[in-house]
Amino acid sequence: MKTSNKGRNTDNVVDLFTGKTLSQLHDGRFIRLAPELDGLEILYSNETSGDMLYSLQILAWGLRANGDVVALVPWLNDIVPCTEICDPLNGTWEGYFDPGIDEVFYEAPIHKVVELETAAEYYELECEEPDTIVQEIPDTIGTHAVLSDNGFQSLTLTQVISWQLLHDGTMLAMLADEDKVVNTPVLPGDDCLYPAQASETFRYFFQHQIANKIKAQDPEAMAAISLLVDQN
């Protein structure tokens, strides 16, 4: 952290990793999630795509403390606002897409904004600890976590069961510890769940289409894995 000589004003304290002041980080943190249940997607491009756009299913919509609403997607080793996606090929968000009516749009749907604002007001919590769990939503898009403890010589793909939102805005992907499973199906909040990001073997997130291709040793999917390995 870098602190100016103006006391403890958070506008003068800068996070070295993001370059943002503490007040910006506080206002930009997510305070409420709403799962995307209607199949809406994001569109993105990268430096090799030319005029082609790729689509990715939206996991959820997130309400920031400052009132902004944006779609969230699992991306590489994190869950990120779609407007902030970045990858080794310079991925760039190009808009939202409704495949049901073949429509591109650029702002969060009003029904999701109303849902989030209403829920945030109704469930407003007073939390003292930053790691207090304020919400847990199921994963509805088939996200898988890629685990490897030997430099990608072998991979384990594990389905993400749910996503926890903590009071400080952190979002954690919850995986099932098979040795601790008692009841099936495993549901959000089960005692056997643990955060992927806390595991030393966690590497990346993939949606189910790519995960299934990796399981099938699809050449294109394995080439994508190789590219990510080379970037490390």
VOSE-873363 format. One record per residue (C-alpha): x, y, z; residue in three letters. Coordinates in steps of 0.02 Angstrom, whole numbers, plus 50000, padded with zeros to 5 digits. Each point is the difference from the previous one (the first is absolute). Layout:
+-------+-------+-------+--------+
!  east ! north !    up ! residu !
+-------+-------+-------+--------+
!     X !     Y !     Z !    Ala !
...
+-------+-------+-------+--------+
This chain:
+-------+-------+-------+--------+
!  east ! north !    up ! residu !
+-------+-------+-------+--------+
! 50000 ! 50000 ! 50000 !    Met !
! 50053 ! 50179 ! 49969 !    Lys !
! 49941 ! 50133 ! 50122 !    Thr !
! 50006 ! 50188 ! 49980 !    Ser !
! 50029 ! 50121 ! 50143 !    Asn !
! 49815 ! 50045 ! 50011 !    Lys !
! 49958 ! 49882 ! 50140 !    Gly !
! 49890 ! 49849 ! 49975 !    Arg !
! 49890 ! 50067 ! 49861 !    Asn !
! 49966 ! 49849 ! 49890 !    Thr !
! 50005 ! 50110 ! 49844 !    Asp !
! 50187 ! 50016 ! 50030 !    Asn !
! 50039 ! 49816 ! 50027 !    Val !
! 50039 ! 49906 ! 49841 !    Val !
! 49998 ! 49813 ! 49973 !    Asp !
! 50163 ! 49952 ! 49914 !    Leu !
! 49922 ! 49857 ! 49901 !    Phe !
! 49852 ! 50094 ! 49925 !    Thr !
! 50057 ! 50181 ! 50007 !    Gly !
! 49831 ! 50045 ! 50076 !    Lys !
! 49969 ! 50094 ! 50162 !    Thr !
! 49921 ! 49908 ! 50145 !    Leu !
! 49840 ! 50101 ! 49978 !    Ser !
! 49993 ! 49947 ! 49816 !    Gln !
! 50025 ! 49818 ! 50049 !    Leu !
! 49866 ! 50015 ! 50134 !    His !
! 49874 ! 50080 ! 49883 !    Asp !
! 50043 ! 49876 ! 49861 !    Gly !
! 49979 ! 49842 ! 50102 !    Arg !
! 49853 ! 49886 ! 49964 !    Phe !
! 49864 ! 49995 ! 50132 !    Ile !
! 49867 ! 49892 ! 49918 !    Arg !
! 49988 ! 49866 ! 49864 !    Leu !
! 49856 ! 49944 ! 49889 !    Ala !
! 50022 ! 49839 ! 49901 !    Pro !
! 49972 ! 50014 ! 49812 !    Glu !
! 49859 ! 49879 ! 49962 !    Leu !
! 49946 ! 50049 ! 49824 !    Asp !
! 50154 ! 49949 ! 49902 !    Gly !
! 50070 ! 50174 ! 49969 !    Leu !
! 50181 ! 50006 ! 49942 !    Glu !
! 50145 ! 50118 ! 49977 !    Ile !
! 50090 ! 50030 ! 49836 !    Leu !
! 50187 ! 50019 ! 49996 !    Tyr !
! 50142 ! 50006 ! 49876 !    Ser !
! 50189 ! 49981 ! 50007 !    Asn !
! 50147 ! 50047 ! 49891 !    Glu !
! 49987 ! 49841 ! 49897 !    Thr !
! 49812 ! 50002 ! 49970 !    Ser !
! 49995 ! 50128 ! 49861 !    Gly !
! 49818 ! 50045 ! 49969 !    Asp !
! 49939 ! 49847 ! 50094 !    Met !
! 49917 ! 50018 ! 50171 !    Leu !
! 49996 ! 49863 ! 50132 !    Tyr !
! 49860 ! 49974 ! 50126 !    Ser !
! 50007 ! 49947 ! 50181 !    Leu !
! 49857 ! 49961 ! 50117 !    Gln !
! 49971 ! 50122 ! 50142 !    Ile !
! 50009 ! 49926 ! 50174 !    Leu !
! 49918 ! 50143 ! 50095 !    Ala !
! 49969 ! 50186 ! 50008 !    Trp !
! 50087 ! 50095 ! 50138 !    Gly !
! 49951 ! 50160 ! 50089 !    Leu !
! 50145 ! 50108 ! 50056 !    Arg !
! 49994 ! 50110 ! 50155 !    Ala !
! 49998 ! 50152 ! 49885 !    Asn !
! 49841 ! 49939 ! 49914 !    Gly !
! 50076 ! 49935 ! 49838 !    Asp !
! 49937 ! 49833 ! 49933 !    Val !
! 50108 ! 49890 ! 49888 !    Val !
! 50004 ! 49820 ! 49942 !    Ala !
! 50124 ! 49880 ! 50080 !    Leu !
! 50087 ! 49856 ! 49912 !    Val !
! 50129 ! 49870 ! 50055 !    Pro !
! 50157 ! 50053 ! 49905 !    Trp !
! 50168 ! 49912 ! 50012 !    Leu !
! 50033 ! 49984 ! 50188 !    Asn !
! 49870 ! 50123 ! 50065 !    Asp !
! 49821 ! 50059 ! 49984 !    Ile !
! 50003 ! 50173 ! 49923 !    Val !
! 49885 ! 50139 ! 49939 !    Pro !
! 49982 ! 49973 ! 49813 !    Cys !
! 50061 ! 50176 ! 49964 !    Thr !
! 50167 ! 49957 ! 50080 !    Glu !
! 50041 ! 49836 ! 49913 !    Ile !
! 50180 ! 49981 ! 49946 !    Cys !
! 50096 ! 49848 ! 49939 !    Asp !
! 50165 ! 49954 ! 49914 !    Pro !
! 49920 ! 50046 ! 49833 !    Leu !
! 49934 ! 50167 ! 50064 !    Asn !
! 49819 ! 49950 ! 50016 !    Gly !
! 49878 ! 50146 ! 49993 !    Thr !
! 49816 ! 50011 ! 50047 !    Trp !
! 49891 ! 50052 ! 49853 !    Glu !
! 49825 ! 50000 ! 50076 !    Gly !
! 49859 ! 49892 ! 50065 !    Tyr !
! 49902 ! 49880 ! 49891 !    Phe !
! 49826 ! 49926 ! 50012 !    Asp !
! 50004 ! 49844 ! 49889 !    Pro !
! 49812 ! 49979 ! 50016 !    Gly !
! 49966 ! 50157 ! 49898 !    Ile !
! 50172 ! 50022 ! 49921 !    Asp !
! 50023 ! 50171 ! 50082 !    Glu !
! 50159 ! 50088 ! 50058 !    Val !
! 49989 ! 50125 ! 50143 !    Phe !
! 50123 ! 50091 ! 50113 !    Tyr !
! 49914 ! 50036 ! 50166 !    Glu !
! 49938 ! 49880 ! 50134 !    Ala !
! 49817 ! 49952 ! 49973 !    Pro !
! 49884 ! 50107 ! 50104 !    Ile !
! 49916 ! 49849 ! 50079 !    His !
! 50169 ! 49942 ! 50069 !    Lys !
! 50040 ! 50175 ! 50064 !    Val !
! 49833 ! 50007 ! 50091 !    Val !
! 50023 ! 49824 ! 50069 !    Glu !
! 50173 ! 50040 ! 50068 !    Leu !
! 49956 ! 50169 ! 50074 !    Glu !
! 49843 ! 49933 ! 50083 !    Thr !
! 50089 ! 49847 ! 50071 !    Ala !
! 50148 ! 50104 ! 50062 !    Ala !
! 49881 ! 50115 ! 50092 !    Glu !
! 49898 ! 49857 ! 50073 !    Tyr !
! 50149 ! 49894 ! 50054 !    Tyr !
! 50113 ! 50142 ! 50057 !    Glu !
! 50120 ! 49928 ! 50128 !    Leu !
! 50114 ! 50078 ! 50130 !    Glu !
! 50162 ! 49901 ! 49990 !    Cys !
! 50156 ! 50031 ! 50102 !    Glu !
! 50114 ! 49870 ! 49919 !    Glu !
! 50052 ! 50015 ! 49816 !    Pro !
! 49987 ! 49812 ! 49974 !    Asp !
! 49820 ! 49987 ! 50060 !    Thr !
! 49896 ! 49904 ! 49871 !    Ile !
! 49859 ! 50114 ! 49943 !    Val !
! 49934 ! 49892 ! 49857 !    Gln !
! 50025 ! 49832 ! 49915 !    Glu !
! 49928 ! 49962 ! 49828 !    Ile !
! 50002 ! 49837 ! 49902 !    Pro !
! 50106 ! 49986 ! 49843 !    Asp !
! 49875 ! 49986 ! 49857 !    Thr !
! 50117 ! 49998 ! 49850 !    Ile !
! 50104 ! 49844 ! 50032 !    Gly !
! 50161 ! 50085 ! 50054 !    Thr !
! 50144 ! 49881 ! 50032 !    His !
! 50161 ! 50032 ! 50095 !    Ala !
! 50161 ! 49931 ! 49928 !    Val !
! 50114 ! 49928 ! 50135 !    Leu !
! 50180 ! 49945 ! 49975 !    Ser !
! 50143 ! 49971 ! 50120 !    Asp !
! 50133 ! 49944 ! 49876 !    Asn !
! 50021 ! 50140 ! 49875 !    Gly !
! 49853 ! 49949 ! 49890 !    Phe !
! 50070 ! 49826 ! 49969 !    Gln !
! 49829 ! 49941 ! 50057 !    Ser !
! 49837 ! 50094 ! 50029 !    Leu !
! 49848 ! 49977 ! 50109 !    Thr !
! 49839 ! 50088 ! 49952 !    Leu !
! 49877 ! 50029 ! 50141 !    Thr !
! 49828 ! 50078 ! 49983 !    Gln !
! 49970 ! 50161 ! 50096 !    Val !
! 49849 ! 49977 ! 50113 !    Ile !
! 49973 ! 50179 ! 50057 !    Ser !
! 50074 ! 50174 ! 50019 !    Trp !
! 50017 ! 50090 ! 50165 !    Gln !
! 49998 ! 50190 ! 50013 !    Leu !
! 50094 ! 50066 ! 50151 !    Leu !
! 49970 ! 50167 ! 50085 !    His !
! 50159 ! 50075 ! 49924 !    Asp !
! 49939 ! 49957 ! 49824 !    Gly !
! 50108 ! 49845 ! 49977 !    Thr !
! 49917 ! 49859 ! 49903 !    Met !
! 50050 ! 49819 ! 50030 !    Leu !
! 49965 ! 49847 ! 49893 !    Ala !
! 49946 ! 49857 ! 50111 !    Met !
! 50053 ! 49822 ! 49958 !    Leu !
! 49948 ! 49836 ! 50081 !    Ala !
! 50129 ! 49901 ! 50098 !    Asp !
! 49951 ! 49825 ! 49946 !    Glu !
! 50070 ! 49927 ! 50162 !    Asp !
! 49878 ! 50105 ! 50100 !    Lys !
! 49842 ! 49977 ! 49897 !    Val !
! 49859 ! 49929 ! 50106 !    Val !
! 49842 ! 50052 ! 49908 !    Asn !
! 49968 ! 50006 ! 49813 !    Thr !
! 49972 ! 50101 ! 49899 !    Pro !
! 50125 ! 50121 ! 50076 !    Val !
! 49912 ! 50168 ! 50020 !    Leu !
! 50061 ! 50176 ! 50041 !    Pro !
! 50045 ! 50017 ! 50183 !    Gly !
! 50047 ! 49816 ! 50022 !    Asp !
! 50135 ! 49966 ! 50129 !    Asp !
! 50104 ! 49907 ! 49872 !    Cys !
! 50030 ! 50157 ! 49894 !    Leu !
! 50164 ! 50094 ! 49996 !    Tyr !
! 50059 ! 50152 ! 49899 !    Pro !
! 50097 ! 49959 ! 49842 !    Ala !
! 50106 ! 50156 ! 50021 !    Gln !
! 50064 ! 49932 ! 50166 !    Ala !
! 50071 ! 49844 ! 49919 !    Ser !
! 50182 ! 49997 ! 49944 !    Glu !
! 49950 ! 49887 ! 49855 !    Thr !
! 49871 ! 50121 ! 49927 !    Phe !
! 50048 ! 50069 ! 49829 !    Arg !
! 49853 ! 50059 ! 49892 !    Tyr !
! 49813 ! 50006 ! 49973 !    Phe !
! 49915 ! 49935 ! 49843 !    Phe !
! 49817 ! 49992 ! 49952 !    Gln !
! 49930 ! 49827 ! 49968 !    His !
! 50021 ! 50002 ! 49810 !    Gln !
! 50188 ! 50024 ! 50014 !    Ile !
! 50013 ! 49886 ! 50152 !    Ala !
! 49918 ! 49859 ! 49902 !    Asn !
! 50119 ! 50030 ! 49854 !    Lys !
! 50148 ! 49990 ! 50118 !    Ile !
! 49934 ! 49837 ! 50070 !    Lys !
! 49987 ! 49935 ! 49823 !    Ala !
! 50178 ! 50058 ! 49959 !    Gln !
! 49934 ! 50115 ! 49863 !    Asp !
! 50152 ! 50070 ! 49904 !    Pro !
! 49940 ! 50181 ! 50004 !    Glu !
! 49960 ! 49993 ! 50184 !    Ala !
! 50168 ! 49922 ! 50041 !    Met !
! 50086 ! 50134 ! 49895 !    Ala !
! 49911 ! 50132 ! 50104 !    Ala !
! 50063 ! 49917 ! 50159 !    Ile !
! 50176 ! 49999 ! 49929 !    Ser !
! 49988 ! 50186 ! 49964 !    Leu !
! 49949 ! 50036 ! 50179 !    Leu !
! 50142 ! 49891 ! 50066 !    Val !
! 50124 ! 50094 ! 49891 !    Asp !
! 49940 ! 50166 ! 50075 !    Gln !
! 50043 ! 49943 ! 50177 !    Asn !
+-------+-------+-------+--------+
